[in-house]
């Protein structure tokens, strides 16, 4: 890392109506540095980076970046093309690639005129080859993007930015959908690029990665910069205290003797429309006082497995057993009545009815209870009382229990879903990506409640792409790859990571 600044954000502020997203935020980035930008959901990280990349125009402040003469000059604000021309690249968590085009076409599209691209194809190929050699981001240029793995698509996104001569690269949750091995390879590549002079701003919720790979940490809270520290001087507790104003202790799993089987799948197969949503002859058991972790990279059958257990799909063959009884008619009504609580992967699509109120969403799965309705008439007073109490207990923040659920933020929608699930004291909990997109404090609370439910006798099926979360919470671990489940005897991080990538051991 050099002592020379490449970028300086000075007193940036941004308001959306009465909401202050960023308040007088300043930070510097140095040549060859990996800077981690941390903060809770809503802390202002994304708004700050959107101002840097020109998507938002700041209300106040300025951005300075070094020019080709190594002099600091003002960046034209609110203009993405100006940011790109100045050497700023941004790789979003959700990729923006055209799957029907080749890697080469995705990298070069939008750079120069179409005619120039045709006449200078060899020149472009040589430039990309030079970037690949320097960065280690190896990928076949003639391959259609639709055939690439998630890790390879990540490389293409970074190559797109580097092809545009990026000197500052913003990575937003870069490992959210990568296996541990792919994540390690990515960071090895990033370090090689910083040795070559690239500067990186790295946004992540995974503190292990932050502590292992960054040089310096900047923390935002409620739109303000609350501190920074060298990574070598930091640990998880000091970062947590800075992020949420107090030390967020991660709950620890204690050994408990498991009880009887609550949920069993016996030789279940589902054809699916592709390898991404098939299940192949899978068997599993979830017991009382147990968290069974399902580790895997997105698109290997997890969604199909979750839909099956939620009653949204039926197996082509095999049996679903609740306790000692085989389920003959598998549907959501049977699943809810059997005492299965569901935390869905897509909280907006599958977790709420957006145009219904917060209170109505909270009691959706309790309509048969006498204090909720009688003879088909809803007891609004009881519903409102329950909703107020649960929103307070689970810290659901928003316009109130009578507002449409779609008006809540993603994190508060997740809290509302948790209130609905845990308040029913379910025997079985399907937790599908329960902490995805949540900040440290919210994620810690989810994990605490899952462990508390385990202690009280629930059986929990935890589906997660976050291997740290799987290892922290699970009593047993199964790895899913191409719809096939494999049980892991030795809960070794490297072994599980290799199996998630489809490598046989």
VEXLOLUM-527862 format. One line per field, with one value per residue (C-alpha): residue number from 0; residue in one letter; chain; x, y, z. Coordinates in steps of 0.001 Angstrom, whole numbers, padded with zeros to 6 digits. Layout:
seq = NUM	...
type = A	...
mol = A	...
east = X	...
north = Y	...
up = Z	...
***
This chain:
seq = 0	1	2	3	4	5	6	7	8	9	10	11	12	13	14	15	16	17	18	19	20	21	22	23	24	25	26	27	28	29	30	31	32	33	34	35	36	37	38	39	40	41	42	43	44	45	46	47	48	49	50	51	52	53	54	55	56	57	58	59	60	61	62	63	64	65	66	67	68	69	70	71	72	73	74	75	76	77	78	79	80	81	82	83	84	85	86	87	88	89	90	91	92	93	94	95	96	97	98	99	100	101	102	103	104	105	106	107	108	109	110	111	112	113	114	115	116	117	118	119	120	121	122	123	124	125	126	127	128	129	130	131	132	133	134	135	136	137	138	139	140	141	142	143	144	145	146	147	148	149	150	151	152	153	154	155	156	157	158	159	160	161	162	163	164	165	166	167	168	169	170	171	172	173	174	175	176	177	178	179	180	181	182	183	184	185	186	187	188	189	190	191	192	193	194	195	196	197	198	199	200	201	202	203	204	205	206	207	208	209	210	211	212	213	214	215	216	217	218	219	220	221	222	223	224	225	226	227	228	229	230	231	232	233	234	235	236	237	238	239	240	241	242	243	244	245	246	247	248	249	250	251	252	253	254	255	256	257	258	259	260	261	262	263	264	265	266	267	268	269	270	271	272	273	274	275	276	277	278	279	280	281	282	283	284	285	286	287	288	289	290	291	292	293	294	295	296	297	298	299	300	301	302	303	304	305	306	307	308	309	310	311	312	313	314	315	316	317	318	319	320	321	322	323	324	325	326	327	328	329	330	331	332	333	334	335	336	337	338	339	340	341	342	343	344	345	346	347	348	349	350	351	352	353	354	355	356	357	358	359	360	361	362	363	364	365	366	367	368	369	370	371	372	373	374	375	376	377	378	379	380	381	382	383	384	385	386	387	388	389	390	391	392	393	394	395	396	397	398	399	400	401	402	403	404	405	406	407	408	409	410	411	412	413	414	415	416	417	418	419	420	421	422	423	424	425	426	427	428	429	430	431	432	433	434	435	436	437	438	439	440	441	442	443	444	445	446	447	448	449	450	451	452	453	454	455	456	457	458	459	460	461	462	463	464	465	466	467	468	469	470	471	472	473	474	475	476	477	478	479	480	481	482	483	484	485	486	487	488	489	490	491	492	493	494	495	496	497	498	499	500	501	502	503	504
type = X	X	X	X	X	X	X	X	X	X	X	X	X	X	X	X	X	X	X	X	X	X	X	X	X	X	X	X	X	X	X	X	X	X	X	X	X	X	X	X	X	X	X	X	X	X	X	X	X	X	X	X	X	X	X	X	X	X	X	X	X	X	X	X	X	X	X	X	X	X	X	X	X	X	X	X	X	X	X	X	X	X	X	X	X	X	X	X	X	X	X	X	X	X	X	X	X	X	X	X	X	X	X	X	X	X	X	X	X	X	X	X	X	X	X	X	X	X	X	X	X	X	X	X	X	X	X	X	X	X	X	X	X	X	X	X	X	X	X	X	X	X	X	X	X	X	X	X	X	X	X	X	X	X	X	X	X	X	X	X	X	X	X	X	X	X	X	X	X	X	X	X	X	X	X	X	X	X	X	X	X	X	X	X	X	X	X	X	X	X	X	X	X	X	X	X	X	X	X	X	X	X	X	X	X	X	X	X	X	X	X	X	X	X	X	X	X	X	X	X	X	X	X	X	X	X	X	X	X	X	X	X	X	X	X	X	X	X	X	X	X	X	X	X	X	X	X	X	X	X	X	X	X	X	X	X	X	X	X	X	X	X	X	X	X	X	X	X	X	X	X	X	X	X	X	X	X	X	X	X	X	X	X	X	X	X	X	X	X	X	X	X	X	X	X	X	X	X	X	X	X	X	X	X	X	X	X	X	X	X	X	X	X	X	X	X	X	X	X	X	X	X	X	X	X	X	X	X	X	X	X	X	X	X	X	X	X	X	X	X	X	X	X	X	X	X	X	X	X	X	X	X	X	X	X	X	X	X	X	X	X	X	X	X	X	X	X	X	X	X	X	X	X	X	X	X	X	X	X	X	X	X	X	X	X	X	X	X	X	X	X	X	X	X	X	X	X	X	X	X	X	X	X	X	X	X	X	X	X	X	X	X	X	X	X	X	X	X	X	X	X	X	X	X	X	X	X	X	X	X	X	X	X	X	X	X	X	X	X	X	X	X	X	X	X	X	X	X	X	X	X	X	X	X	X	X	X	X	X	X	X	X	X	X	X	X	X	X	X	X	X	X	X	X	X	X	X	X	X	X	X	X	X	X	X	X	X	X	X	X	X	X	X	X	X	X	X	X	X	X	X	X	X	X	X
mol = A	A	A	A	A	A	A	A	A	A	A	A	A	A	A	A	A	A	A	A	A	A	A	A	A	A	A	A	A	A	A	A	A	A	A	A	A	A	A	A	A	A	A	A	A	A	A	A	A	A	A	A	A	A	A	A	A	A	A	A	A	A	A	A	A	A	A	A	A	A	A	A	A	A	A	A	A	A	A	A	A	A	A	A	A	A	A	A	A	A	A	A	A	A	A	A	A	A	A	A	A	A	A	A	A	A	A	A	A	A	A	A	A	A	A	A	A	A	A	A	A	A	A	A	A	A	A	A	A	A	A	A	A	A	A	A	A	A	A	A	A	A	A	A	A	A	A	A	A	A	A	A	A	A	A	A	A	A	A	A	A	A	A	A	A	A	A	A	A	A	A	A	A	A	A	A	A	A	A	A	A	A	A	A	A	A	A	A	A	A	A	A	A	A	A	A	A	A	A	A	A	A	A	A	A	A	A	A	A	A	A	A	A	A	A	A	A	A	A	A	A	A	A	A	A	A	A	A	A	A	A	A	A	A	A	A	A	A	A	A	A	A	A	A	A	A	A	A	A	A	A	A	A	A	A	A	A	A	A	A	A	A	A	A	A	A	A	A	A	A	A	A	A	A	A	A	A	A	A	A	A	A	A	A	A	A	A	A	A	A	A	A	A	A	A	A	A	A	A	A	A	A	A	A	A	A	A	A	A	A	A	A	A	A	A	A	A	A	A	A	A	A	A	A	A	A	A	A	A	A	A	A	A	A	A	A	A	A	A	A	A	A	A	A	A	A	A	A	A	A	A	A	A	A	A	A	A	A	A	A	A	A	A	A	A	A	A	A	A	A	A	A	A	A	A	A	A	A	A	A	A	A	A	A	A	A	A	A	A	A	A	A	A	A	A	A	A	A	A	A	A	A	A	A	A	A	A	A	A	A	A	A	A	A	A	A	A	A	A	A	A	A	A	A	A	A	A	A	A	A	A	A	A	A	A	A	A	A	A	A	A	A	A	A	A	A	A	A	A	A	A	A	A	A	A	A	A	A	A	A	A	A	A	A	A	A	A	A	A	A	A	A	A	A	A	A	A	A	A	A	A	A	A	A	A	A	A	A	A	A	A	A	A	A	A	A	A	A	A	A	A	A	A	A	A
east = 000000	001317	001148	-000220	-003937	-005882	-009324	-010729	-014402	-014935	-017976	-020489	-024126	-027321	-030951	-034021	-036904	-036550	-034238	-030536	-028693	-025206	-024178	-020822	-018911	-015214	-012757	-009519	-008291	-004631	-002861	-002766	-005050	-007961	-010392	-013346	-016492	-018733	-022028	-025482	-028274	-029275	-025969	-025379	-022775	-024672	-025696	-022070	-020842	-023662	-022505	-018952	-020067	-022318	-025704	-026637	-025803	-024619	-026407	-023047	-019383	-016898	-014930	-011281	-009389	-005853	-005418	-002814	-000328	-000886	-002575	-005863	-008732	-012470	-014693	-017787	-020611	-023801	-022333	-021468	-019549	-017355	-016615	-015739	-013527	-011759	-010933	-013672	-015219	-018041	-018986	-022466	-023607	-026068	-024213	-025132	-024041	-025732	-025881	-026356	-023147	-019594	-017158	-015277	-018479	-019560	-016186	-015965	-019607	-020176	-016495	-016110	-018269	-019372	-017334	-014194	-014699	-014855	-011685	-009750	-010804	-007243	-006139	-008968	-008135	-004495	-005479	-007759	-005045	-002590	-005132	-005769	-002028	-001483	-004583	-004900	-008609	-008595	-011729	-012363	-013158	-015160	-017446	-021056	-021595	-024692	-022437	-020114	-020050	-020862	-017164	-016304	-019049	-017566	-014229	-015945	-017504	-014089	-012450	-015117	-014034	-010315	-010765	-012090	-008790	-010240	-007790	-010412	-012605	-015712	-016734	-020203	-020585	-018258	-018381	-022125	-022636	-019126	-017809	-015019	-012474	-013780	-013704	-010076	-009141	-010948	-009063	-005751	-006540	-007521	-004292	-002302	-004095	-003421	000254	-000041	-001464	-005247	-007129	-010197	-013225	-014713	-018231	-019008	-020919	-018436	-016021	-013670	-013013	-012689	-010094	-008202	-008042	-008364	-005737	-008020	-011620	-014058	-017374	-020621	-023529	-026802	-025254	-022200	-018614	-018094	-014515	-011754	-008917	-006080	-007200	-004185	-005472	-009066	-011032	-014685	-015743	-014113	-015719	-019121	-018950	-018170	-020934	-023832	-022635	-022145	-020385	-022568	-021688	-022289	-024338	-022510	-024065	-023926	-024110	-027616	-028765	-030997	-034478	-036856	-037029	-039454	-038984	-037696	-037215	-036813	-035308	-036974	-036371	-037680	-036867	-037055	-036623	-032819	-029909	-030513	-033825	-033657	-033320	-031681	-032626	-032109	-032702	-032389	-033695	-034178	-034466	-035677	-032992	-031052	-029946	-029230	-027231	-027510	-024420	-024230	-023759	-026934	-028588	-027876	-031380	-031759	-034779	-036520	-035810	-037235	-040348	-040895	-040749	-042983	-045633	-045282	-044040	-044634	-041916	-041862	-040861	-040014	-041757	-042027	-042521	-043590	-042845	-043934	-046640	-046108	-047633	-050132	-051284	-048423	-049576	-048954	-052076	-050877	-047398	-048648	-051075	-048223	-046326	-043635	-042408	-041016	-038417	-038334	-035327	-037081	-038709	-040476	-041852	-042649	-042565	-045236	-048376	-047163	-050545	-051733	-050876	-048038	-050582	-052339	-049049	-048035	-051162	-051420	-050529	-052612	-056045	-057463	-056792	-059857	-058365	-057749	-061101	-064419	-067135	-065180	-064972	-061551	-060934	-059205	-058532	-056727	-054832	-053631	-052606	-050596	-048959	-047980	-046441	-044489	-043272	-041939	-040332	-038694	-037835	-039828	-039435	-041592	-044730	-046756	-048799	-051533	-049101	-048672	-045923	-044242	-043322	-040927	-037203	-035818	-034348	-037620	-039597	-037267	-037884	-041632	-041345	-039295	-041978	-044626	-042571	-041163	-044315	-046079	-043423	-043006	-041859	-039878	-038297	-037230	-034686	-033739	-030977	-032284	-029556	-028974	-028577	-028852	-026325	-024321	-026753	-029832	-028032	-026848	-030427	-031662	-028965	-029796	-033454	-032635	-030412	-033074	-035671	-033247	-032817	-036598	-036933	-037449	-035778	-034278	-033312	-030852	-030177	-027397	-024682	-022738	-020399	-019346	-022999	-023459	-020409	-021339	-024894	-025185	-025047	-024698	-023936	-025079	-023631	-025918	-024475	-026476	-029393	-027377	-027006	-023835	-023366	-020119	-018666	-015766	-017017	-013878	-014236	-011916	-013518	-017033	-015902	-014467	-017652	-019763	-017722	-018488	-015072	-015172	-012847
north = 000000	003421	006638	008361	009121	008024	009149	011582	011926	015209	016072	014206	014525	013164	013385	011657	013778	013890	010838	011633	008854	010370	013170	014911	011733	011968	009191	008697	005760	005097	003513	-000273	-000298	-002619	-000567	-002307	-000189	-001550	-000622	-001894	-002047	001528	002936	004713	002490	002012	005676	006736	004400	005484	009092	008002	006209	009077	007414	010014	013699	014758	017611	018794	017890	016984	014024	014305	011718	011643	012357	010948	013508	012232	015490	015527	017007	017288	014544	015685	014600	012788	011435	007695	008180	010770	008265	005546	007952	008909	005247	004211	000768	-000838	-004522	-004926	-007879	-008844	-009259	-007215	-009570	-010582	-014374	-014892	-012994	-014284	-013240	-011086	-009346	-008675	-007154	-004901	-003912	-000180	000714	002716	002372	-000976	-000309	000435	-002774	-004823	-003273	-003380	-006845	-008149	-005086	-005601	-009311	-008458	-005868	-008388	-011072	-008652	-007887	-011602	-012279	-009460	-010137	-013919	-013593	-016500	-017075	-018308	-015278	-017238	-018917	-017681	-016141	-018315	-021374	-019932	-020728	-017991	-017530	-017127	-014524	-012585	-012521	-011227	-008343	-007369	-007737	-005366	-002702	-003287	-003174	000356	001166	001256	002409	002312	-000778	-000977	-004549	-004820	-008118	-009855	-013301	-013506	-016354	-017852	-021041	-020574	-021756	-019313	-016517	-017289	-017298	-013986	-012316	-013747	-012122	-008838	-008772	-009380	-006414	-004132	-005057	-003734	-000408	-001004	000418	-001402	-000465	-003672	-003864	-007028	-008407	-011270	-010153	-013091	-011864	-008250	-009154	-011460	-009459	-005709	-003141	-000598	-000434	002496	002182	004080	004291	006177	007855	009157	007975	006835	005632	003864	001548	-000428	-004009	-005341	-003538	-004801	-007842	-008868	-007351	-003961	-003768	-004776	-002140	000528	-000628	-000892	001142	-001901	-005229	-007733	-011108	-013972	-016696	-019974	-023364	-025663	-029437	-030854	-034455	-034685	-036165	-037952	-037312	-034509	-034358	-037054	-037184	-040710	-041208	-038100	-037184	-034325	-033993	-030215	-028260	-028148	-029185	-026031	-027248	-031034	-033354	-036764	-039569	-037472	-038585	-036569	-036407	-033376	-034197	-032390	-030063	-030112	-027706	-029531	-027318	-027550	-025945	-025203	-022613	-021021	-023005	-026542	-027580	-025687	-023715	-026904	-028553	-025536	-025454	-029158	-028762	-025664	-027718	-025760	-028755	-032489	-035126	-037256	-040166	-040782	-039848	-036867	-037976	-035705	-037430	-041006	-040175	-040081	-036975	-038064	-034626	-032161	-028528	-025301	-025755	-029182	-027811	-024867	-027074	-029519	-026748	-025961	-022383	-021073	-018332	-018032	-017229	-014356	-012325	-009966	-012570	-015440	-013932	-011233	-010007	-006516	-004804	-006241	-004469	-005378	-006628	-008809	-010294	-011153	-013255	-014831	-018312	-018086	-017514	-020705	-019559	-018473	-015166	-014219	-015082	-016655	-017797	-016159	-012728	-011264	-009945	-006693	-005643	-008889	-008781	-005226	-006055	-009087	-007107	-004219	-006610	-008605	-005500	-004199	-007524	-008009	-004332	-004058	-000426	001364	003450	001270	-001922	-000478	000365	-001881	-004446	-003504	-000129	-001759	-002068	-005517	-005921	-004984	-007329	-010111	-009180	-009249	-012735	-013890	-012547	-014503	-017719	-017798	-016537	-019772	-021918	-024196	-027792	-027548	-024421	-024121	-021285	-020568	-017928	-016359	-013705	-012837	-009079	-008420	-006377	-007853	-006903	-008244	-011414	-012053	-011743	-014251	-016723	-016232	-017013	-020116	-021435	-020630	-022552	-025498	-025388	-025454	-028604	-027398	-029084	-026612	-027111	-024296	-023637	-021099	-020092	-018563	-021350	-019481	-019388	-023092	-024080	-021774	-023044	-026585	-029852	-031760	-030590	-031867	-030478	-030104	-030057	-030611	-031847	-034519	-034427	-035662	-035813	-034519	-036438	-034101	-030490	-029160	-025828	-026689	-030083	-028614	-025815	-028299	-030365	-027232	-026697	-030264	-031738	-035344	-036180
up = 000000	-001006	001006	-002101	-002209	-005260	-004073	-001522	-000563	001274	003405	001248	002318	000789	001897	000482	001718	005493	005583	005915	004072	004383	006712	006123	005247	004373	003576	001682	-000408	-001125	-004090	-003729	-000667	000137	002213	003888	004182	006940	008552	009411	006840	006154	007433	004107	002425	-000840	-001073	-000583	-003329	-005644	-005235	-006000	-009167	-010283	-009781	-007129	-007005	-003520	-001752	-000418	-000671	-003363	-004699	-005712	-007759	-009118	-012805	-015183	-013858	-010301	-009346	-007412	-009418	-008876	-010233	-012130	-009841	-010812	-014068	-014231	-017478	-015754	-012981	-015502	-017465	-014228	-013571	-011118	-011578	-009614	-009360	-007915	-005832	-008580	-011862	-014944	-017712	-020972	-020753	-024506	-025331	-025019	-022311	-024843	-025960	-022353	-021490	-024528	-025000	-024639	-025126	-028317	-031439	-032857	-036016	-034008	-032017	-035227	-036656	-033358	-032154	-032038	-030097	-027599	-027231	-026532	-023909	-022160	-022315	-020669	-017912	-017319	-017088	-014553	-012472	-012608	-013541	-015993	-018082	-021651	-023829	-026423	-023881	-023609	-020159	-019656	-019400	-016771	-013062	-010549	-009751	-013436	-013875	-010974	-012831	-015992	-014041	-012670	-016103	-017505	-015023	-015579	-019375	-018854	-017091	-013575	-010905	-008143	-007904	-005674	-004766	-003199	-001275	-003774	-002143	-001414	-003907	-004042	-002490	000093	-002467	-005095	-002489	-001611	-005304	-005797	-002969	-004183	-007539	-005858	-003867	-007056	-008639	-005672	-005913	-009469	-008202	-008129	-005133	-003807	-001684	-000359	001166	003116	006100	006512	009202	008679	005131	006260	008888	006569	003362	003984	004988	006664	007898	007768	009603	008922	011363	010735	007693	009513	009597	013189	012960	011136	012095	010591	010096	011974	015092	014759	015864	015508	018822	018219	014763	016140	018841	016272	013922	016358	019317	021504	021395	019554	020973	018559	020231	020716	020117	023137	022897	023460	023192	020116	020405	018073	014318	013463	009688	007347	003596	002294	-001181	-002592	-006229	-008353	-012032	-012284	-015495	-015191	-012972	-010933	-009509	-009417	-006436	-006788	-004378	-001233	002343	005540	009101	011355	015065	018167	019604	016305	013599	010342	007980	004185	002617	-001070	-003786	-005154	-007934	-006751	-005673	-002393	-003625	-004755	-001405	000446	-001769	-001148	002644	002395	000580	-002658	-004657	-004532	-004995	-008138	-005939	-002294	000944	003280	006891	009770	013049	012280	009731	005977	004398	001752	000572	000598	000499	002467	004608	005798	006456	008555	010475	011216	013005	010455	010516	007250	006759	002939	000782	-001033	001719	-000695	-003116	-000753	002735	002641	000909	000140	-000067	003243	006478	008799	011352	008775	007592	011141	011796	008318	009544	012744	011217	012714	016280	018268	019408	015740	014202	015140	012752	009922	011556	012353	015851	014861	018429	019213	015899	016521	020074	018939	016124	018413	020939	018348	016488	019797	020776	017379	016803	013569	012546	010015	009496	011898	012015	009752	006932	003899	004504	001208	002715	005197	004479	003676	007148	008846	006582	007746	011395	010756	009249	012233	014584	012681	012716	016246	017978	016981	018746	015707	016049	012823	011321	007690	007736	004119	003897	007156	007495	003840	003460	007197	009152	011998	014750	012949	011843	015393	016651	014040	015072	018757	018155	016090	018873	021460	019416	019214	022983	023423	021312	017745	014800	012339	008714	007958	004268	003764	001312	004218	005313	008454	009524	008757	010815	013675	014121	012789	014681	011416	007873	004497	001260	-001766	-005280	-008480	-006404	-004581	-000773	000901	004672	006153	009069	009781	009837	008161	006390	003504	002918	002868	000561	-001938	-001891	-002426	-005599	-006721	-006048	-004779	-001877
***
